[in-house]
Amino acid sequence: MRTLSCVCLALSSCLSFTTAVPTSSKNTPQDNSNVVNQTNCNGKQYTYQQLAGYGLIPSNARDSYGDNLGGWGSAIAIDQNTWRKLKNGTYTGTLYAIPDRGWNTQGTLNYQNRIHTFSISFTPNTKATASSPSPPNLSLIYKSTLLLTDPKGNPTTGLEADPSAGLQFNDFPLLPAATFTGNGFGEPGPGGKAQSIDAEGLVLNRDGSYWISDEYGPYIYRFSRSGKLLTAIQPPRAFLPTRNGSISFSADSPPIYDPDRTLTPSDPESGRSNNQGLEGLTASTDGKTLYALTQSALIQDGGPDNPFRRQARLLQYSIQNPNKPKLEKEYVVTLPLYTDPTSKKTPRKVAGQSEIHYLTPTKFLILSRDSGFGRGTENSESQYRHIDIFDISSATNIASPSNDDVPNGSIASDTGELEPGVTAATYCSFLDFNVNSELAKFGLHNGGAQDAGLLNEKWESIAVVAMDGKKGKDGEYFVFSVSDNDFITQDGYLNGGKYRYKDESGFSLDNQALVFQVKLPKGVDPSK
């Protein structure tokens, strides 16, 4: 399919909106207005200086195909070649973003996966205070949308993958696929079968192609600059969801037109848990190495229940030949725990990870957060919503036939205790989204009233750019993060604008974007 560029002919097609803590780290809250928090992780100091920016895009904004822009905070990437600091102090650049599988709060539907492009204009406001808050200072201008297709050029879909079988193409592994009736939206149509993707991670390649990680497979895909599938990375067998002794890509997310459809068993017997696939994706600065992290533990490593699903697995691939990626190493990242004040039965829960970002060959940012807290949920106060750090320099490379090549290959017990001889990555708490003294500088808050200033529940993306507008030699960077609104709106359009919907929650959730100012240690190069 082609990329449609926008020339501001209509509001719907060109829109501008300005609107567990490990012992290896030390957190030092500061009173200095230029230092919110400092963390020492494996001898390196990381500083969260301030919340520097805020912007939003309304929940009913639509793309050039007539569909709501939706949950495009699932993953973002800023093209470093476009990032500039202007003489007046404003920053500009180009941001790419992916929604996941479309509106799915009431069932999955036949939404074609896509990549959106935005231009950024960001002017830091150093004078903002809680008593004199700044209006939004980050402008996100929608430019275009690229639709994704399978190797034959057929549209992909966000529909729930079939519990058995899939689609097979020459030189590709078996791909998750959905067989649907009608048009896949519960309306008349010819029916069909399409490759299923729940897109969660995004990496830009120098040749204009894209890597996208997925939850259904969980796979990693490479798409051409025109949106056609070029490569599919199938992870080791231990990652693939298994039911009744066979691979089963379903995540037990029935389609909107068949909400009572049941799956036995609901949870896989091994492999990735439902909706807990390769949520995090990043690449080395030179573009030769790709990293993907599960959202939480595989079933056989302690998943899917709290508080045992802590042991996430990190895959490291050589992509020097992008047509033949090669698994090089594999590590364990033990995710943090938080206390859920609303749960008496299981108060200790795992903060699942929603994104990772490369810093060095051994150090990464990681976005870990709670679930069920924020705007649009019953409980407004989030307990854990962080961009933290993990370091694999002393972690065990667990890649082996016994851990990977069999369905139940395990590195932890049913209760999430690591096997003897397995050392996880060092995990260090760092940047807390929920510091109300910082949020108040932009009229925002964590907890309290369900108003437009309340932070959304789902924050799922990280992009890092240099404050100097170049290479960040002074160590100062901006960290962008955008919320995923799950397409929740009372003014929804999909299927080329022909399918109307209103989310039953009654909410309309804008896509919120935050910009944090940080200082990173010498030697870090997060410019991917």
TILUM-424871 format. One line per field, with one value per residue (C-alpha): residue in one letter; x, y, z. Coordinates in nm, 2 decimals, decimal comma. Example, Ala and Ser with C-alpha at 12.3 -4.5 7.8 and 13.67 -1.06 7.14 Angstrom:
% residues 2
aa = (A / S)
X = (1,23 / 1,37)
Y = (-0,45 / -0,11)
Z = (0,78 / 0,71)
This chain:
% residues 528
aa = (M / R / T / L / S / C / V / C / L / A / L / S / S / C / L / S / F / T / T / A / V / P / T / S / S / K / N / T / P / Q / D / N / S / N / V / V / N / Q / T / N / C / N / G / K / Q / Y / T / Y / Q / Q / L / A / G / Y / G / L / I / P / S / N / A / R / D / S / Y / G / D / N / L / G / G / W / G / S / A / I / A / I / D / Q / N / T / W / R / K / L / K / N / G / T / Y / T / G / T / L / Y / A / I / P / D / R / G / W / N / T / Q / G / T / L / N / Y / Q / N / R / I / H / T / F / S / I / S / F / T / P / N / T / K / A / T / A / S / S / P / S / P / P / N / L / S / L / I / Y / K / S / T / L / L / L / T / D / P / K / G / N / P / T / T / G / L / E / A / D / P / S / A / G / L / Q / F / N / D / F / P / L / L / P / A / A / T / F / T / G / N / G / F / G / E / P / G / P / G / G / K / A / Q / S / I / D / A / E / G / L / V / L / N / R / D / G / S / Y / W / I / S / D / E / Y / G / P / Y / I / Y / R / F / S / R / S / G / K / L / L / T / A / I / Q / P / P / R / A / F / L / P / T / R / N / G / S / I / S / F / S / A / D / S / P / P / I / Y / D / P / D / R / T / L / T / P / S / D / P / E / S / G / R / S / N / N / Q / G / L / E / G / L / T / A / S / T / D / G / K / T / L / Y / A / L / T / Q / S / A / L / I / Q / D / G / G / P / D / N / P / F / R / R / Q / A / R / L / L / Q / Y / S / I / Q / N / P / N / K / P / K / L / E / K / E / Y / V / V / T / L / P / L / Y / T / D / P / T / S / K / K / T / P / R / K / V / A / G / Q / S / E / I / H / Y / L / T / P / T / K / F / L / I / L / S / R / D / S / G / F / G / R / G / T / E / N / S / E / S / Q / Y / R / H / I / D / I / F / D / I / S / S / A / T / N / I / A / S / P / S / N / D / D / V / P / N / G / S / I / A / S / D / T / G / E / L / E / P / G / V / T / A / A / T / Y / C / S / F / L / D / F / N / V / N / S / E / L / A / K / F / G / L / H / N / G / G / A / Q / D / A / G / L / L / N / E / K / W / E / S / I / A / V / V / A / M / D / G / K / K / G / K / D / G / E / Y / F / V / F / S / V / S / D / N / D / F / I / T / Q / D / G / Y / L / N / G / G / K / Y / R / Y / K / D / E / S / G / F / S / L / D / N / Q / A / L / V / F / Q / V / K / L / P / K / G / V / D / P / S / K)
X = (0,00 / 0,11 / 0,20 / -0,04 / 0,11 / -0,10 / -0,13 / -0,37 / -0,68 / -0,91 / -0,91 / -0,93 / -0,62 / -0,38 / -0,40 / -0,19 / -0,23 / -0,05 / -0,20 / 1,08 / 1,36 / 1,70 / 1,98 / 2,22 / 2,08 / 2,06 / 1,79 / 1,85 / 1,55 / 1,67 / 1,53 / 1,71 / 1,46 / 1,70 / 1,73 / 1,42 / 1,61 / 1,96 / 2,03 / 2,36 / 2,34 / 2,65 / 2,87 / 2,71 / 2,50 / 2,17 / 1,99 / 1,62 / 1,64 / 1,28 / 0,96 / 1,02 / 0,72 / 0,37 / 0,14 / -0,17 / -0,37 / -0,75 / -0,91 / -1,12 / -0,83 / -0,84 / -0,57 / -0,57 / -0,77 / -1,06 / -0,98 / -0,91 / -0,54 / -0,60 / -0,35 / -0,04 / 0,16 / 0,22 / 0,56 / 0,74 / 1,07 / 1,22 / 1,43 / 1,76 / 1,85 / 1,56 / 1,62 / 1,72 / 1,76 / 1,66 / 1,82 / 1,51 / 1,54 / 1,26 / 1,33 / 1,19 / 1,19 / 0,99 / 0,83 / 0,70 / 0,44 / 0,23 / -0,11 / -0,13 / -0,43 / -0,71 / -1,00 / -1,04 / -1,19 / -1,51 / -1,35 / -1,09 / -1,18 / -1,04 / -0,82 / -0,53 / -0,20 / -0,02 / 0,26 / 0,18 / 0,42 / 0,42 / 0,63 / 0,74 / 0,77 / 0,89 / 0,97 / 1,09 / 0,94 / 1,19 / 0,97 / 0,68 / 0,59 / 0,30 / 0,16 / 0,20 / 0,17 / 0,27 / 0,02 / 0,12 / 0,45 / 0,48 / 0,31 / 0,25 / 0,14 / 0,00 / 0,15 / 0,08 / -0,01 / 0,15 / -0,07 / 0,10 / 0,06 / 0,17 / 0,43 / 0,17 / 0,04 / -0,28 / -0,38 / -0,28 / -0,53 / -0,55 / -0,81 / -0,75 / -0,53 / -0,68 / -0,62 / -0,47 / -0,28 / -0,19 / -0,07 / 0,23 / 0,44 / 0,75 / 1,07 / 0,86 / 0,77 / 0,41 / 0,25 / -0,04 / -0,36 / -0,73 / -1,01 / -1,31 / -1,66 / -1,83 / -1,60 / -1,44 / -1,63 / -1,95 / -2,10 / -2,18 / -1,88 / -1,71 / -1,50 / -1,14 / -0,81 / -0,54 / -0,21 / -0,27 / -0,04 / -0,06 / 0,21 / 0,41 / 0,76 / 0,91 / 1,27 / 1,36 / 1,62 / 1,86 / 1,73 / 1,38 / 1,24 / 1,09 / 1,13 / 0,80 / 0,76 / 0,43 / 0,24 / 0,05 / 0,35 / 0,54 / 0,73 / 0,95 / 0,87 / 1,06 / 0,85 / 0,96 / 0,93 / 0,61 / 0,47 / 0,52 / 0,64 / 1,00 / 1,12 / 0,97 / 1,18 / 1,02 / 1,16 / 1,28 / 1,02 / 1,00 / 0,85 / 0,57 / 0,23 / 0,12 / -0,22 / -0,31 / 0,04 / 0,04 / 0,13 / -0,17 / -0,13 / -0,46 / -0,45 / -0,81 / -0,93 / -1,25 / -1,37 / -1,63 / -1,88 / -1,84 / -1,77 / -1,88 / -1,63 / -1,44 / -1,09 / -0,97 / -0,75 / -0,76 / -0,40 / -0,13 / 0,04 / 0,38 / 0,53 / 0,42 / 0,12 / -0,19 / -0,11 / 0,24 / 0,45 / 0,75 / 0,64 / 0,98 / 1,20 / 1,52 / 1,83 / 2,20 / 2,31 / 2,49 / 2,18 / 2,36 / 2,19 / 1,82 / 1,69 / 1,33 / 1,19 / 0,88 / 0,63 / 0,66 / 0,75 / 0,68 / 0,42 / 0,69 / 0,90 / 0,64 / 0,37 / 0,09 / -0,01 / 0,11 / 0,35 / 0,54 / 0,56 / 0,87 / 1,13 / 1,11 / 1,33 / 1,55 / 1,65 / 1,95 / 1,97 / 2,24 / 2,07 / 2,38 / 2,20 / 1,84 / 1,72 / 1,87 / 1,87 / 2,07 / 2,00 / 2,32 / 2,23 / 1,95 / 1,91 / 1,67 / 1,53 / 1,36 / 1,08 / 0,99 / 0,70 / 0,46 / 0,18 / -0,17 / -0,39 / -0,71 / -0,62 / -0,65 / -0,59 / -0,27 / -0,14 / 0,21 / 0,21 / 0,46 / 0,51 / 0,51 / 0,74 / 0,60 / 0,92 / 1,30 / 1,55 / 1,92 / 2,19 / 2,50 / 2,56 / 2,49 / 2,26 / 1,90 / 1,61 / 1,29 / 0,94 / 0,77 / 0,43 / 0,13 / -0,21 / -0,56 / -0,47 / -0,52 / -0,76 / -1,04 / -1,01 / -1,18 / -0,87 / -0,70 / -0,37 / -0,09 / 0,15 / 0,44 / 0,50 / 0,87 / 1,14 / 1,41 / 1,75 / 1,88 / 2,23 / 2,32 / 2,70 / 2,70 / 2,39 / 2,39 / 2,36 / 2,08 / 2,05 / 2,07 / 1,88 / 1,74 / 1,61 / 1,49 / 1,44 / 1,16 / 0,81 / 0,86 / 1,22 / 1,24 / 1,48 / 1,27 / 1,03 / 0,65 / 0,68 / 0,93 / 1,25 / 1,55 / 1,72 / 2,07 / 2,34 / 2,11 / 2,19 / 1,95 / 2,03 / 2,09 / 1,77 / 1,78 / 1,48 / 1,52 / 1,25 / 0,91 / 0,63 / 0,41 / 0,59 / 0,31 / 0,53 / 0,66 / 0,33 / 0,18 / 0,41 / 0,18 / -0,15 / -0,12 / -0,16 / -0,15 / -0,45 / -0,75 / -1,02 / -1,10 / -1,03 / -0,82 / -0,51 / -0,51 / -0,24 / -0,37 / -0,33 / -0,11 / 0,23 / 0,41 / 0,68 / 1,03 / 1,23 / 1,55 / 1,70 / 1,99 / 1,93 / 2,21 / 2,02 / 2,31 / 2,49 / 2,44 / 2,81 / 2,72 / 2,52 / 2,18 / 1,88 / 1,51 / 1,31 / 0,97 / 0,69 / 0,34 / 0,03 / -0,17 / -0,54 / -0,67 / -0,88 / -1,11 / -1,34 / -1,70 / -1,64 / -1,48 / -1,43 / -1,27 / -1,28 / -1,20 / -1,44 / -1,74 / -1,75 / -1,88 / -1,83 / -1,85 / -1,65 / -1,88 / -1,66 / -1,81 / -1,46 / -1,27 / -0,90 / -0,66 / -0,32 / -0,09 / 0,28 / 0,54 / 0,90 / 1,15 / 1,49 / 1,77 / 2,15 / 2,30 / 2,65 / 2,95 / 2,96 / 2,59 / 2,46 / 2,08 / 2,04 / 1,83)
Y = (0,00 / 0,36 / 0,62 / 0,91 / 1,25 / 1,52 / 1,88 / 2,02 / 1,99 / 1,87 / 1,87 / 1,49 / 1,44 / 1,71 / 1,80 / 2,02 / 2,00 / 2,19 / 2,09 / -0,34 / -0,17 / -0,35 / -0,30 / -0,22 / 0,12 / 0,43 / 0,69 / 1,04 / 1,27 / 1,63 / 1,97 / 2,15 / 2,24 / 2,11 / 1,77 / 1,56 / 1,24 / 1,09 / 0,72 / 0,54 / 0,22 / 0,00 / 0,30 / 0,53 / 0,83 / 0,90 / 1,23 / 1,31 / 1,69 / 1,80 / 1,75 / 1,98 / 1,94 / 1,83 / 1,79 / 1,60 / 1,49 / 1,46 / 1,12 / 1,18 / 1,29 / 1,09 / 0,97 / 1,02 / 0,70 / 0,84 / 0,62 / 0,74 / 0,78 / 0,57 / 0,42 / 0,54 / 0,56 / 0,18 / 0,27 / 0,57 / 0,65 / 0,98 / 1,01 / 1,13 / 1,28 / 1,52 / 1,64 / 2,01 / 2,28 / 2,62 / 2,95 / 3,05 / 2,75 / 2,55 / 2,19 / 2,02 / 1,66 / 1,37 / 1,11 / 0,77 / 0,59 / 0,27 / 0,19 / -0,17 / -0,37 / -0,11 / -0,05 / -0,37 / -0,28 / -0,46 / -0,72 / -0,72 / -0,62 / -0,61 / -0,30 / -0,29 / -0,23 / 0,09 / 0,34 / 0,71 / 1,00 / 1,33 / 1,64 / 1,77 / 2,13 / 2,16 / 2,48 / 2,41 / 2,64 / 2,69 / 2,93 / 2,69 / 2,63 / 2,46 / 2,80 / 2,93 / 2,62 / 2,62 / 2,54 / 2,26 / 2,33 / 2,02 / 2,04 / 1,72 / 1,76 / 1,46 / 1,40 / 1,06 / 0,70 / 0,38 / 0,07 / -0,27 / -0,58 / -0,94 / -1,07 / -1,09 / -0,74 / -0,83 / -0,62 / -0,73 / -0,73 / -0,67 / -0,94 / -1,22 / -1,49 / -1,83 / -2,08 / -2,33 / -2,30 / -1,97 / -1,84 / -1,99 / -1,81 / -1,92 / -1,85 / -1,74 / -1,92 / -2,00 / -1,66 / -1,58 / -1,53 / -1,46 / -1,62 / -1,37 / -1,35 / -1,06 / -0,76 / -0,84 / -0,56 / -0,75 / -0,62 / -0,79 / -0,89 / -1,18 / -1,29 / -1,39 / -1,47 / -1,22 / -1,21 / -1,10 / -0,85 / -0,68 / -0,42 / -0,30 / -0,21 / 0,01 / 0,06 / 0,27 / 0,14 / 0,34 / 0,19 / 0,32 / -0,02 / -0,08 / -0,35 / -0,41 / -0,64 / -0,82 / -0,99 / -1,26 / -1,46 / -1,32 / -1,23 / -0,95 / -0,83 / -0,62 / -0,41 / -0,22 / 0,15 / 0,08 / -0,13 / -0,49 / -0,77 / -0,86 / -1,07 / -1,25 / -1,35 / -1,64 / -1,66 / -1,98 / -2,26 / -2,19 / -1,85 / -1,98 / -2,02 / -2,38 / -2,53 / -2,89 / -2,98 / -2,75 / -2,39 / -2,17 / -1,79 / -1,69 / -1,45 / -1,53 / -1,19 / -1,28 / -1,06 / -0,79 / -0,99 / -1,31 / -1,19 / -1,52 / -1,74 / -1,95 / -2,10 / -2,40 / -2,35 / -1,98 / -1,94 / -2,12 / -2,42 / -2,27 / -1,98 / -1,62 / -1,53 / -1,38 / -1,02 / -1,04 / -1,09 / -0,89 / -0,56 / -0,39 / -0,35 / -0,14 / -0,15 / -0,06 / 0,28 / 0,12 / -0,07 / -0,41 / -0,55 / -0,59 / -0,64 / -0,76 / -0,81 / -0,99 / -0,79 / -1,04 / -1,40 / -1,69 / -1,93 / -2,19 / -1,92 / -1,81 / -1,66 / -1,57 / -1,48 / -1,21 / -1,19 / -1,47 / -1,34 / -1,12 / -1,30 / -1,14 / -1,27 / -1,05 / -1,17 / -1,03 / -1,07 / -0,99 / -0,81 / -0,73 / -0,94 / -0,83 / -1,11 / -1,37 / -1,24 / -1,46 / -1,51 / -1,42 / -1,41 / -1,42 / -1,27 / -1,24 / -0,91 / -0,94 / -0,68 / -0,47 / -0,52 / -0,27 / -0,27 / -0,25 / -0,09 / -0,21 / -0,58 / -0,77 / -1,11 / -1,02 / -0,68 / -0,74 / -0,72 / -0,71 / -0,39 / -0,53 / -0,36 / -0,16 / -0,05 / -0,06 / 0,18 / 0,12 / 0,32 / 0,11 / -0,26 / -0,35 / -0,07 / 0,01 / 0,22 / 0,03 / 0,15 / -0,05 / 0,03 / -0,08 / -0,15 / -0,03 / 0,31 / 0,65 / 0,84 / 0,62 / 0,36 / 0,31 / 0,41 / 0,73 / 0,71 / 0,51 / 0,33 / 0,26 / 0,43 / 0,45 / 0,47 / 0,27 / 0,12 / -0,23 / -0,35 / -0,70 / -0,67 / -0,93 / -1,12 / -1,49 / -1,56 / -1,82 / -1,91 / -2,29 / -2,58 / -2,68 / -2,33 / -2,25 / -2,54 / -2,71 / -2,58 / -2,59 / -2,47 / -2,30 / -2,07 / -2,03 / -2,21 / -2,19 / -1,92 / -1,72 / -1,82 / -1,83 / -2,16 / -2,19 / -2,04 / -1,79 / -1,42 / -1,16 / -0,81 / -0,54 / -0,34 / 0,02 / 0,25 / 0,59 / 0,83 / 0,84 / 0,98 / 1,03 / 1,31 / 1,56 / 1,86 / 1,81 / 1,73 / 2,04 / 2,26 / 2,17 / 2,14 / 1,76 / 1,52 / 1,16 / 1,06 / 1,27 / 1,39 / 1,22 / 1,53 / 1,61 / 1,68 / 1,33 / 1,11 / 0,82 / 0,46 / 0,32 / 0,47 / 0,25 / 0,43 / 0,59 / 0,80 / 0,98 / 1,29 / 1,52 / 1,86 / 2,01 / 1,91 / 1,70 / 1,41 / 1,48 / 1,52 / 1,71 / 1,41 / 1,59 / 1,45 / 1,47 / 1,15 / 1,15 / 0,91 / 0,89 / 0,72 / 0,45 / 0,55 / 0,21 / 0,41 / 0,51 / 0,78 / 0,87 / 0,99 / 0,68 / 0,60 / 0,29 / 0,09 / 0,39 / 0,60 / 0,38 / 0,21 / 0,43 / 0,34 / 0,48 / 0,31 / 0,18 / 0,34 / 0,68 / 0,83 / 1,01 / 0,97 / 1,21 / 1,08 / 1,25 / 1,31 / 1,40 / 1,52 / 1,46 / 1,62 / 1,39 / 1,37 / 1,04 / 0,91 / 0,95 / 0,68 / 0,65 / 0,68 / 0,64 / 0,79 / 0,51)
Z = (0,00 / -0,05 / 0,20 / 0,19 / 0,26 / 0,40 / 0,26 / 0,52 / 0,29 / 0,57 / 0,95 / 0,96 / 0,74 / 0,87 / 1,23 / 1,45 / 1,82 / 2,08 / 2,33 / 4,30 / 4,39 / 4,37 / 4,62 / 4,34 / 4,28 / 4,49 / 4,45 / 4,58 / 4,58 / 4,55 / 4,65 / 4,37 / 4,10 / 3,83 / 3,99 / 4,06 / 4,12 / 4,08 / 4,05 / 4,07 / 3,87 / 3,85 / 3,92 / 3,66 / 3,76 / 3,59 / 3,66 / 3,61 / 3,59 / 3,52 / 3,33 / 3,03 / 2,81 / 2,75 / 2,45 / 2,34 / 2,04 / 2,09 / 2,11 / 1,79 / 1,56 / 1,24 / 0,99 / 0,62 / 0,57 / 0,79 / 1,09 / 1,44 / 1,50 / 1,81 / 2,05 / 1,86 / 2,19 / 2,17 / 2,03 / 1,89 / 1,72 / 1,63 / 1,32 / 1,45 / 1,11 / 1,14 / 1,49 / 1,50 / 1,76 / 1,61 / 1,70 / 1,89 / 2,12 / 1,95 / 1,86 / 1,55 / 1,41 / 1,27 / 1,49 / 1,38 / 1,58 / 1,58 / 1,72 / 1,84 / 1,71 / 1,69 / 1,92 / 2,13 / 2,47 / 2,36 / 2,13 / 1,85 / 1,50 / 1,15 / 1,19 / 0,94 / 1,12 / 1,03 / 1,10 / 1,16 / 1,09 / 1,28 / 1,28 / 1,62 / 1,74 / 2,10 / 2,29 / 2,65 / 2,91 / 3,19 / 3,38 / 3,44 / 3,81 / 3,99 / 4,08 / 3,72 / 3,50 / 3,13 / 2,86 / 2,63 / 2,47 / 2,25 / 1,91 / 1,72 / 1,36 / 1,19 / 0,84 / 0,69 / 0,75 / 0,60 / 0,59 / 0,65 / 0,44 / 0,43 / 0,18 / -0,09 / -0,04 / 0,15 / 0,45 / 0,80 / 1,08 / 1,45 / 1,49 / 1,75 / 1,59 / 1,53 / 1,81 / 1,56 / 1,23 / 1,06 / 0,73 / 0,54 / 0,28 / 0,11 / 0,32 / 0,62 / 0,94 / 1,01 / 1,08 / 1,32 / 1,12 / 1,18 / 0,99 / 0,99 / 0,88 / 0,70 / 0,69 / 1,03 / 1,20 / 1,26 / 0,93 / 0,60 / 0,38 / 0,20 / 0,50 / 0,47 / 0,64 / 0,73 / 0,91 / 1,27 / 1,43 / 1,78 / 1,72 / 2,02 / 1,93 / 1,65 / 1,52 / 1,22 / 0,98 / 0,77 / 0,44 / 0,53 / 0,64 / 0,99 / 1,26 / 1,45 / 1,75 / 1,81 / 2,09 / 1,91 / 1,78 / 1,96 / 1,65 / 1,52 / 1,17 / 0,91 / 0,67 / 0,36 / 0,33 / 0,13 / 0,42 / 0,28 / 0,51 / 0,42 / 0,72 / 1,01 / 1,32 / 1,50 / 1,85 / 2,01 / 2,06 / 2,43 / 2,35 / 2,13 / 2,30 / 2,32 / 2,39 / 2,38 / 2,27 / 1,96 / 1,88 / 1,94 / 1,86 / 2,01 / 2,31 / 2,41 / 2,28 / 2,08 / 1,80 / 1,86 / 1,65 / 1,86 / 2,22 / 2,38 / 2,19 / 2,44 / 2,42 / 2,62 / 2,80 / 2,81 / 2,91 / 2,71 / 2,87 / 2,78 / 2,60 / 2,61 / 2,83 / 2,67 / 2,57 / 2,72 / 2,41 / 2,28 / 2,41 / 2,41 / 2,10 / 2,04 / 1,83 / 1,87 / 1,74 / 1,45 / 1,35 / 1,37 / 1,68 / 1,77 / 2,12 / 2,22 / 2,57 / 2,68 / 2,88 / 3,16 / 3,23 / 2,99 / 3,13 / 3,23 / 3,40 / 3,66 / 3,44 / 3,40 / 3,76 / 4,01 / 4,18 / 4,01 / 3,65 / 3,71 / 3,50 / 3,15 / 2,88 / 2,65 / 2,31 / 2,13 / 1,75 / 1,50 / 1,20 / 1,00 / 0,73 / 0,79 / 0,57 / 0,80 / 1,16 / 1,40 / 1,77 / 1,96 / 2,32 / 2,57 / 2,92 / 3,21 / 3,33 / 3,67 / 3,68 / 3,98 / 4,22 / 4,35 / 4,61 / 4,47 / 4,75 / 4,58 / 4,59 / 4,92 / 4,77 / 4,57 / 4,69 / 4,55 / 4,17 / 3,89 / 3,70 / 3,35 / 3,10 / 2,80 / 2,62 / 2,62 / 2,47 / 2,39 / 2,58 / 2,54 / 2,44 / 2,80 / 2,94 / 2,85 / 2,96 / 3,04 / 3,10 / 3,37 / 3,51 / 3,69 / 3,53 / 3,60 / 3,74 / 3,57 / 3,36 / 3,23 / 3,50 / 3,84 / 4,03 / 3,94 / 4,14 / 3,98 / 4,21 / 3,97 / 3,64 / 3,57 / 3,31 / 3,48 / 3,38 / 3,35 / 3,28 / 3,14 / 3,18 / 3,46 / 3,36 / 3,25 / 2,88 / 2,91 / 2,53 / 2,51 / 2,36 / 2,70 / 2,77 / 2,42 / 2,18 / 2,37 / 2,45 / 2,83 / 2,83 / 3,17 / 3,36 / 3,67 / 3,89 / 3,89 / 4,15 / 3,95 / 4,14 / 3,90 / 3,85 / 4,02 / 3,80 / 3,64 / 3,72 / 3,60 / 3,47 / 3,73 / 3,76 / 3,89 / 3,96 / 3,79 / 3,65 / 3,81 / 3,59 / 3,90 / 4,08 / 4,12 / 4,18 / 3,83 / 3,67 / 3,82 / 3,61 / 3,31 / 3,50 / 3,52 / 3,81 / 3,93 / 4,14 / 4,22 / 3,98 / 3,66 / 3,45 / 3,14 / 3,36 / 3,50 / 3,35 / 3,13 / 3,25 / 2,97 / 2,89 / 2,64 / 2,45 / 2,47 / 2,23 / 2,32 / 2,15 / 2,24 / 2,40 / 2,19 / 1,88 / 1,76 / 1,93 / 2,30 / 2,38 / 2,70 / 2,82 / 2,83 / 2,66 / 2,62 / 2,68 / 2,50 / 2,61 / 2,47 / 2,62 / 2,44 / 2,46 / 2,34 / 2,08 / 2,36 / 2,24 / 2,21 / 1,85 / 1,69 / 1,32 / 1,17 / 0,84 / 0,63 / 0,84 / 0,76 / 1,10 / 1,39 / 1,76 / 2,11 / 2,38 / 2,65 / 2,92 / 2,84 / 2,83 / 2,55 / 2,62 / 2,45 / 2,36 / 2,61 / 2,55 / 2,81 / 2,76 / 3,04 / 3,07 / 3,18 / 3,21 / 3,12 / 3,20 / 2,96 / 2,69 / 2,65 / 2,29 / 2,28 / 1,94 / 1,78)
